[in-house]
Amino acid sequence: MCPVTAISAGKRVEVVKLLGGNTFLTRLEEMGILPGTTLEIVSNGGGPVMLGVGNSRFAVGQGIASRIFVREI
């Protein structure tokens, strides 16, 4: 298990754990990012991390990405 920031672009991962308060968790839930969700790391180059969730794409900052813990599929 590691944070999204440690995964290279092009990998598919499963969300294992989210670290944050209610506002953080609600924000991610609205994007469809919950434990058990499969994500695609579209880009991860030091700036915002682009995540693919189903047919949608979301950019999240490094701070948020570092609190989303995943495992590679």
C-alpha positions in Angstrom: 0.0 0.0 0.0 1.4 3.4 -1.0 0.1 6.9 -1.8 -1.0 7.8 -5.3 2.0 10.1 -5.6 4.3 7.1 -5.7 2.6 5.4 -8.7 3.7 6.0 -12.3 1.4 7.2 -15.0 -0.4 4.4 -16.9 -0.9 2.1 -13.9 -4.3 0.9 -12.6 -4.7 0.8 -8.8 -7.4 0.1 -6.2 -8.1 2.6 -3.5 -7.4 1.0 -0.1 -7.5 3.8 2.4 -8.3 7.6 2.5 -6.7 9.7 5.2 -8.6 12.9 6.0 -11.5 14.6 7.7 -15.1 14.7 6.7 -14.7 17.5 4.2 -11.8 15.6 2.5 -13.8 12.4 2.4 -17.0 14.1 1.1 -15.0 15.8 -1.7 -13.5 12.5 -2.8 -16.8 10.7 -2.5 -18.4 13.3 -4.8 -15.6 12.4 -7.4 -16.4 8.7 -7.0 -13.1 7.9 -5.1 -13.9 5.5 -2.3 -12.1 2.4 -0.9 -12.5 -0.4 -3.4 -12.6 2.0 -6.4 -10.3 1.3 -9.4 -8.3 4.3 -10.6 -6.1 4.9 -13.6 -3.1 7.1 -13.0 -3.3 9.2 -16.2 -0.4 11.5 -15.3 1.8 12.0 -12.3 4.7 14.4 -13.0 5.2 16.5 -9.9 2.3 18.9 -10.4 -1.4 17.9 -10.2 -2.1 14.2 -10.5 -4.6 13.3 -13.2 -6.8 10.3 -12.1 -9.2 8.3 -14.3 -12.3 7.2 -12.4 -14.6 5.2 -14.8 -15.2 7.5 -17.8 -14.2 10.6 -15.9 -10.9 12.4 -15.3 -10.0 14.5 -12.3 -6.9 16.5 -11.4 -6.0 16.5 -7.7 -3.1 18.3 -6.1 -0.1 16.6 -4.6 -1.4 17.1 -1.0 -4.7 15.3 -1.7 -3.0 12.6 -3.8 -0.6 11.9 -0.9 -3.6 11.0 1.3 -5.1 8.5 -1.1 -3.5 5.1 -0.4 -3.7 2.4 -3.1 -2.4 -0.9 -4.2 -1.5 -1.8 -7.8 -3.8 -4.2 -9.6 
